[in-house]
Amino acid sequence: MNSYPPLALGGVLFFALLEAPLFTVIIGISMVCLYAIDLDFMALQTVIIEINRLASMPVLVALPLFTFTGCLLTETNAPRRIMNFIQAIAGWLPGGLAISALCSCALFTALTGASGVTIVALGGILYPILLEKGYGEKLSLGLLTTSGSRGLLFPPSLPIILYGVVAQVDIGLIFKAALVPGLFIILVLALYIVWHEWRKPQGIANPRAPVSFPRVKQAFREGLWDWPILIIILGGVYGGFVTIAEVSALVLLYVLIVECFILKEVSFFRQLPKVVIESTMLSGAIIILGAALGLTGYLVDEQIPEKILEFLTSLTQNRYVFLAGLNLFLLVVGCMMDIFSAIVIVVPIMVPVALTYGIDPIHLCIIFLVNLEIGYSTPPVGINLFIASLKFEKPVTMLYRASIPWLILLLLLLAVVTYVPTLSLFAL
């Protein structure tokens, strides 16, 4: 037996423990595994072929462009303007400010595609305001920590685009399928906030702001340059007038012109280069994707999905039991990995197995994304817990306790999304 593949694999894992970049680790594993199949360096061309194939996919252009747009918006006052407008509309409800915070986080996460960015960008604004208006510390921390990932089901969600590329599923259909479950989750969480605030004694109930048309008008006018972003995205995705790649280019061009030359919230020469570098680093998921698809070639050649399926069917052939096990597995994955790495590594293995259980591939995508949304805030190692701990300067154990009520509710909603596929598929 040739000793080079085991030694090489050990070397790759050693560098992984030293926190080498993820894409280099995956490329290393892919190359070692492909070489081990036939001990032929020609097999290593698979990785290069997959990266080249990805580069020729028009839809992949949307990933770096939307990432650039999201990074650019975090440098502006757009989050505060969005928050002010939603608060002007929802302030009359019990817990209206908290509901405004929830919706603002969901909207901003959808635009940026990054959960942690939302906590950093909006958390610093919302947390002191919530405390000042009489909302409890536990409620405020739990709300902001778990709301940071709520918008990943709405366009122009980068995880949805990446999932569609990896699973070879129509991205437009995924967006249409994700809209109702996403709105349903937001609605139930908002009702929970109303119920939580309604139970308070009248003496400590949070003040409500009656709807004032002049205030709504003022907040709308302040965000006048922001609303076309939503119109372009929603019209492009759901109207079918342009492709996802074209939508991403239009949105980026609009945001650049408005923020750099009209509102001048971002300096074209001083701040923009920093935003370009930041977005380029975040767009590294494309390199990871090419490397992971090279590894997928090895998994297919070695019939790994078929072996996993044989193992699972030996345990159960019940579709509902499989879905329960899949949810548990994905929650763990969501804790341990960022969402982009999870998609490129897990999806190629998971999709063919799930199809044999008769699970619709688009419904499977919604299940996958809801799980990873929750995983971001699941103890003990959900990344949002640590980001919130640093941002709010609170012990992470306090974030655990604050997030538990929200996580219980989200897990119940996950069960509904999982076992009621009509919620995702009736609009298709």
C-alpha positions as CSV (number, residue, x, y, z in Angstrom):
1,M,0.0,0.0,0.0
2,N,1.3,3.4,-0.9
3,S,2.1,5.4,2.2
4,Y,2.0,8.8,0.6
5,P,-1.8,9.5,0.8
6,P,-2.1,8.8,4.6
7,L,1.0,10.9,5.3
8,A,-0.2,13.7,3.1
9,L,-3.6,13.6,4.7
10,G,-2.0,13.8,8.2
11,G,0.0,16.8,7.0
12,V,-3.2,18.6,5.8
13,L,-5.0,17.9,9.1
14,F,-2.0,19.2,11.0
15,F,-2.2,22.5,9.2
16,A,-5.9,22.6,9.8
17,L,-5.2,22.4,13.5
18,L,-2.9,25.4,13.0
19,E,-5.9,27.3,11.6
20,A,-4.8,27.3,8.0
21,P,-7.4,28.9,5.7
22,L,-10.4,26.6,5.1
23,F,-10.1,26.6,1.3
24,T,-6.5,25.4,1.5
25,V,-7.5,22.6,3.8
26,I,-10.3,21.5,1.6
27,I,-8.1,21.7,-1.5
28,G,-5.5,19.6,0.3
29,I,-8.0,17.0,1.3
30,S,-9.5,16.9,-2.2
31,M,-6.1,16.4,-3.8
32,V,-5.0,13.7,-1.4
33,C,-8.2,11.8,-1.8
34,L,-8.2,12.1,-5.6
35,Y,-4.6,11.0,-5.8
36,A,-5.4,8.0,-3.6
37,I,-8.0,6.7,-6.0
38,D,-5.6,5.8,-8.8
39,L,-2.2,7.2,-7.6
40,D,-2.2,9.4,-10.7
41,F,-1.5,13.1,-10.6
42,M,-3.9,13.6,-13.6
43,A,-6.8,13.0,-11.1
44,L,-5.8,16.3,-9.4
45,Q,-7.0,18.2,-12.4
46,T,-10.5,17.6,-11.1
47,V,-10.1,20.4,-8.6
48,I,-9.0,22.8,-11.3
49,I,-11.7,21.7,-13.7
50,E,-14.4,22.4,-11.0
51,I,-13.0,25.8,-10.2
52,N,-13.0,26.7,-13.9
53,R,-16.6,25.4,-14.3
54,L,-17.7,27.6,-11.5
55,A,-16.0,30.6,-13.0
56,S,-18.1,30.2,-16.1
57,M,-21.4,30.2,-14.2
58,P,-23.2,33.6,-14.6
59,V,-25.1,33.2,-11.4
60,L,-21.9,33.0,-9.4
61,V,-21.2,36.7,-10.2
62,A,-24.0,37.6,-7.8
63,L,-22.1,36.3,-4.7
64,P,-19.2,38.8,-4.7
65,L,-21.4,41.7,-5.9
66,F,-24.0,41.2,-3.2
67,T,-21.2,40.8,-0.7
68,F,-19.7,44.1,-1.8
69,T,-23.1,45.8,-1.5
70,G,-23.6,44.4,2.0
71,C,-20.2,45.6,3.2
72,L,-20.8,49.0,1.7
73,L,-24.2,49.4,3.5
74,T,-22.6,48.6,6.9
75,E,-20.5,51.8,6.5
76,T,-23.6,53.9,6.1
77,N,-26.6,55.2,8.2
78,A,-29.0,52.9,6.2
79,P,-29.5,50.5,9.2
80,R,-30.6,53.5,11.4
81,R,-32.9,54.8,8.7
82,I,-34.5,51.4,8.2
83,M,-35.0,51.1,12.0
84,N,-36.6,54.5,12.3
85,F,-39.1,53.8,9.6
86,I,-40.2,50.4,10.9
87,Q,-40.5,51.9,14.4
88,A,-42.7,54.7,13.2
89,I,-45.1,52.1,11.8
90,A,-45.0,49.5,14.5
91,G,-44.4,51.7,17.6
92,W,-48.1,51.5,18.6
93,L,-48.0,47.8,19.3
94,P,-47.1,46.3,22.7
95,G,-43.4,45.7,22.3
96,G,-43.4,47.8,19.1
97,L,-39.8,48.9,19.5
98,A,-38.7,45.2,19.9
99,I,-40.7,44.2,16.9
100,S,-39.0,47.0,14.9
101,A,-35.6,45.7,16.0
102,L,-36.6,42.2,14.9
103,C,-37.7,43.3,11.5
104,S,-34.8,45.7,11.0
105,C,-32.3,42.9,11.8
106,A,-34.1,40.5,9.4
107,L,-34.0,43.1,6.6
108,F,-30.4,44.1,7.2
109,T,-29.3,40.4,7.3
110,A,-31.0,39.8,4.0
111,L,-29.1,42.7,2.4
112,T,-25.7,41.8,3.9
113,G,-26.0,38.0,3.9
114,A,-24.0,37.9,7.1
115,S,-25.5,37.3,10.6
116,G,-22.6,38.6,12.6
117,V,-22.5,41.8,10.6
118,T,-26.1,42.6,11.7
119,I,-25.3,42.2,15.4
120,V,-22.3,44.5,15.0
121,A,-24.0,47.1,12.8
122,L,-27.4,47.2,14.5
123,G,-26.8,45.7,17.9
124,G,-24.8,48.8,19.1
125,I,-27.7,51.0,18.0
126,L,-30.6,49.0,19.3
127,Y,-29.4,47.6,22.6
128,P,-29.1,50.9,24.5
129,I,-32.4,52.1,23.0
130,L,-34.2,48.9,24.1
131,L,-32.8,49.3,27.7
132,E,-33.7,53.0,27.7
133,K,-37.3,52.3,26.7
134,G,-37.7,49.8,29.6
135,Y,-37.2,46.5,27.9
136,G,-35.5,43.9,30.1
137,E,-31.9,43.1,29.6
138,K,-32.6,39.4,29.1
139,L,-35.3,40.0,26.5
140,S,-33.1,42.6,24.6
141,L,-30.0,40.3,24.6
142,G,-31.9,37.3,23.5
143,L,-33.8,39.2,20.8
144,L,-30.7,40.8,19.2
145,T,-28.6,37.6,19.4
146,T,-31.1,35.4,17.7
147,S,-32.4,38.0,15.3
148,G,-29.0,38.4,13.7
149,S,-29.7,35.5,11.4
150,R,-33.4,35.9,10.7
151,G,-33.1,37.4,7.2
152,L,-31.3,34.6,5.5
153,L,-34.5,33.4,3.9
154,F,-35.1,36.7,2.1
155,P,-33.6,38.0,-1.1
156,P,-30.8,38.6,-1.9
157,S,-29.7,36.0,0.6
158,L,-26.2,34.9,-0.3
159,P,-26.6,31.4,1.3
160,I,-29.6,30.7,-0.9
161,I,-27.6,31.7,-4.0
162,L,-24.7,29.5,-2.9
163,Y,-27.1,26.6,-2.1
164,G,-28.7,26.8,-5.5
165,V,-25.3,26.6,-7.2
166,V,-24.1,23.7,-5.1
167,A,-27.3,21.7,-5.2
168,Q,-28.1,22.7,-8.9
169,V,-31.5,24.0,-7.9
170,D,-33.2,27.0,-9.5
171,I,-32.4,30.0,-7.3
172,G,-35.5,31.9,-8.2
173,L,-37.7,29.0,-7.1
174,I,-35.8,28.8,-3.8
175,F,-36.5,32.5,-3.1
176,K,-40.2,32.1,-3.8
177,A,-40.4,29.0,-1.6
178,A,-38.5,30.7,1.3
179,L,-40.6,33.8,1.4
180,V,-43.6,32.4,3.2
181,P,-41.6,30.4,5.8
182,G,-39.4,33.4,6.4
183,L,-42.4,35.7,7.0
184,F,-44.2,33.1,9.1
185,I,-41.2,32.9,11.4
186,I,-41.0,36.7,11.7
187,L,-44.7,36.9,12.4
188,V,-44.6,34.3,15.2
189,L,-41.6,35.9,16.9
190,A,-43.4,39.3,16.7
191,L,-46.5,37.7,18.3
192,Y,-44.2,36.3,21.1
193,I,-42.9,39.8,21.7
194,V,-46.5,41.2,21.9
195,W,-47.5,38.4,24.3
196,H,-44.4,39.0,26.4
197,E,-45.0,42.7,26.7
198,W,-48.8,42.3,27.2
199,R,-48.2,40.3,30.3
200,K,-46.3,43.1,32.0
201,P,-48.1,45.0,34.8
202,Q,-49.5,48.3,33.5
203,G,-47.1,50.3,35.7
204,I,-43.9,48.9,34.0
205,A,-45.3,48.4,30.5
206,N,-43.2,50.0,27.8
207,P,-44.5,53.2,26.4
208,R,-46.2,52.9,23.0
209,A,-45.9,55.6,20.3
210,P,-49.2,56.1,18.5
211,V,-49.0,56.1,14.7
212,S,-48.3,59.6,13.5
213,F,-48.6,60.2,9.8
214,P,-46.1,63.1,9.9
215,R,-43.6,60.9,11.7
216,V,-44.0,58.1,9.2
217,K,-43.7,60.5,6.4
218,Q,-40.5,62.0,7.9
219,A,-39.0,58.6,8.4
220,F,-39.9,57.5,4.9
221,R,-38.4,60.7,3.4
222,E,-35.1,60.2,5.4
223,G,-34.8,56.7,3.8
224,L,-35.9,57.9,0.4
225,W,-32.7,56.8,-1.2
226,D,-32.8,53.4,0.5
227,W,-36.1,52.1,-0.8
228,P,-35.1,51.7,-4.4
229,I,-32.7,49.0,-3.2
230,L,-35.6,46.9,-2.0
231,I,-37.6,47.6,-5.2
232,I,-34.7,46.5,-7.4
233,I,-34.1,43.3,-5.4
234,L,-37.8,42.3,-5.0
235,G,-38.8,43.3,-8.5
236,G,-35.8,41.5,-10.0
237,V,-36.1,38.3,-7.9
238,Y,-39.9,37.9,-7.9
239,G,-40.8,39.8,-11.1
240,G,-38.5,37.7,-13.3
241,F,-37.5,40.8,-15.4
242,V,-33.7,40.2,-14.8
243,T,-31.4,37.5,-13.6
244,I,-30.0,37.2,-10.1
245,A,-26.6,38.3,-11.5
246,E,-28.1,41.3,-13.2
247,V,-29.9,42.3,-10.0
248,S,-26.7,42.2,-8.0
249,A,-25.0,44.4,-10.5
250,L,-27.8,46.9,-10.6
251,V,-28.0,47.1,-6.8
252,L,-24.3,47.6,-6.4
253,L,-24.2,50.3,-9.0
254,Y,-27.1,52.1,-7.4
255,V,-25.6,51.9,-3.8
256,L,-22.2,53.1,-5.0
257,I,-23.7,56.2,-6.7
258,V,-26.0,57.0,-3.9
259,E,-23.6,56.5,-0.9
260,C,-20.5,57.8,-2.5
261,F,-21.8,60.7,-4.6
262,I,-25.3,61.7,-3.5
263,L,-25.5,61.1,0.3
264,K,-21.6,61.0,0.6
265,E,-21.7,58.7,3.6
266,V,-18.8,56.7,2.2
267,S,-15.7,58.4,0.9
268,F,-14.8,57.1,-2.5
269,F,-11.1,57.4,-2.0
270,R,-10.7,56.9,1.7
271,Q,-13.3,54.3,2.8
272,L,-14.2,52.5,-0.4
273,P,-10.8,50.7,-0.9
274,K,-11.2,49.3,2.7
275,V,-14.7,48.0,1.8
276,V,-13.4,46.4,-1.4
277,I,-10.7,44.5,0.5
278,E,-13.2,43.4,3.2
279,S,-15.8,42.2,0.6
280,T,-13.0,40.4,-1.3
281,M,-12.0,38.5,1.8
282,L,-15.6,37.5,2.5
283,S,-16.1,36.4,-1.1
284,G,-13.5,33.6,-0.5
285,A,-16.5,31.3,-0.2
286,I,-16.2,31.0,-4.0
287,I,-12.7,29.5,-3.7
288,I,-14.0,27.1,-1.0
289,L,-16.8,26.1,-3.3
290,G,-14.5,25.1,-6.1
291,A,-12.3,23.1,-3.7
292,A,-15.3,21.5,-2.1
293,L,-16.8,20.4,-5.5
294,G,-13.4,18.8,-6.2
295,L,-13.9,16.8,-3.0
296,T,-17.4,16.0,-4.0
297,G,-16.0,14.3,-7.2
298,Y,-14.1,12.0,-4.9
299,L,-17.1,11.3,-2.8
300,V,-19.2,10.4,-5.8
301,D,-16.4,8.1,-7.3
302,E,-16.2,6.3,-4.0
303,Q,-20.0,6.1,-3.6
304,I,-19.9,7.7,-0.2
305,P,-23.6,9.0,-0.4
306,E,-24.8,5.5,-1.3
307,K,-22.9,4.1,1.7
308,I,-24.4,6.7,4.0
309,L,-27.8,5.9,2.6
310,E,-27.4,2.2,3.2
311,F,-26.4,3.0,6.8
312,L,-29.4,5.3,7.4
313,T,-31.9,3.0,5.8
314,S,-30.6,0.2,8.0
315,L,-31.5,2.4,11.0
316,T,-34.9,3.6,9.6
317,Q,-36.8,3.9,6.4
318,N,-39.3,6.3,8.0
319,R,-39.1,9.7,6.3
320,Y,-40.1,11.6,9.4
321,V,-37.6,9.9,11.6
322,F,-34.9,10.7,9.0
323,L,-36.0,14.4,9.0
324,A,-35.7,14.5,12.8
325,G,-32.2,13.1,12.6
326,L,-31.3,15.5,9.8
327,N,-32.4,18.5,11.8
328,L,-30.3,17.4,14.8
329,F,-27.3,16.9,12.6
330,L,-27.7,20.3,10.9
331,L,-28.1,22.1,14.2
332,V,-24.8,20.7,15.2
333,V,-23.3,21.7,11.9
334,G,-24.7,25.2,12.3
335,C,-22.9,25.5,15.6
336,M,-19.6,24.3,14.4
337,M,-19.3,25.9,10.9
338,D,-20.1,29.2,9.2
339,I,-23.1,28.8,6.8
340,F,-21.0,29.1,3.6
341,S,-18.6,26.3,4.6
342,A,-21.6,24.1,5.8
343,I,-23.3,24.5,2.4
344,V,-20.3,23.6,0.3
345,I,-19.3,20.7,2.4
346,V,-22.6,19.1,3.6
347,V,-25.1,19.8,0.8
348,P,-23.4,17.6,-1.9
349,I,-23.6,14.6,0.5
350,M,-27.0,15.5,2.0
351,V,-29.1,16.1,-1.2
352,P,-28.9,12.7,-2.9
353,V,-29.6,10.9,0.4
354,A,-32.6,13.1,1.2
355,L,-34.0,12.6,-2.4
356,T,-34.2,8.9,-1.8
357,Y,-36.5,9.6,1.1
358,G,-38.8,11.5,-1.2
359,I,-38.0,15.0,0.2
360,D,-38.4,17.8,-2.3
361,P,-35.1,19.5,-3.1
362,I,-36.5,23.0,-2.6
363,H,-38.2,22.1,0.7
364,L,-34.9,20.5,1.7
365,C,-33.1,23.9,1.1
366,I,-35.6,25.7,3.4
367,I,-35.1,23.1,6.1
368,F,-31.3,23.4,5.7
369,L,-31.3,27.2,6.0
370,V,-33.7,27.4,8.9
371,N,-31.5,24.9,10.8
372,L,-28.3,26.9,10.1
373,E,-30.1,30.1,11.1
374,I,-30.9,28.6,14.5
375,G,-27.4,27.0,14.8
376,Y,-25.8,30.4,14.7
377,S,-27.3,31.1,18.2
378,T,-27.3,27.5,19.6
379,P,-25.1,26.9,22.7
380,P,-22.4,26.1,23.4
381,V,-20.5,27.3,20.4
382,G,-23.0,29.2,18.1
383,I,-21.0,32.0,16.6
384,N,-23.6,34.7,17.2
385,L,-23.4,34.1,21.0
386,F,-19.7,35.0,21.0
387,I,-20.1,38.0,18.6
388,A,-22.9,39.3,20.9
389,S,-20.8,38.7,24.0
390,L,-18.1,40.8,22.6
391,K,-20.4,43.5,21.2
392,F,-22.5,43.9,24.3
393,E,-19.6,43.1,26.8
394,K,-21.6,40.4,28.6
395,P,-20.5,36.9,29.7
396,V,-21.4,34.3,27.1
397,T,-23.2,32.3,29.7
398,M,-25.6,35.3,30.1
399,L,-26.2,35.1,26.3
400,Y,-26.9,31.4,26.7
401,R,-29.7,32.1,29.2
402,A,-31.1,35.0,27.3
403,S,-31.3,33.0,24.0
404,I,-33.0,29.9,25.4
405,P,-36.7,31.1,25.2
406,W,-36.1,32.3,21.6
407,L,-34.4,29.0,20.7
408,I,-37.2,26.9,22.1
409,L,-39.7,28.9,20.0
410,L,-37.5,28.7,16.9
411,L,-37.1,24.9,17.3
412,L,-40.9,24.6,17.3
413,L,-41.1,26.7,14.2
414,L,-38.4,24.5,12.6
415,A,-40.6,21.5,13.3
416,V,-43.5,23.2,11.5
417,V,-41.3,24.1,8.5
418,T,-39.9,20.6,8.4
419,Y,-43.2,18.6,8.6
420,V,-45.5,20.9,6.8
421,P,-43.8,21.1,3.3
422,T,-46.9,22.9,1.9
423,L,-45.7,26.0,3.8
424,S,-42.7,26.1,1.5
425,L,-44.0,24.6,-1.7
426,F,-47.6,26.0,-2.2
427,A,-46.4,29.2,-3.9
428,L,-44.4,27.3,-6.6
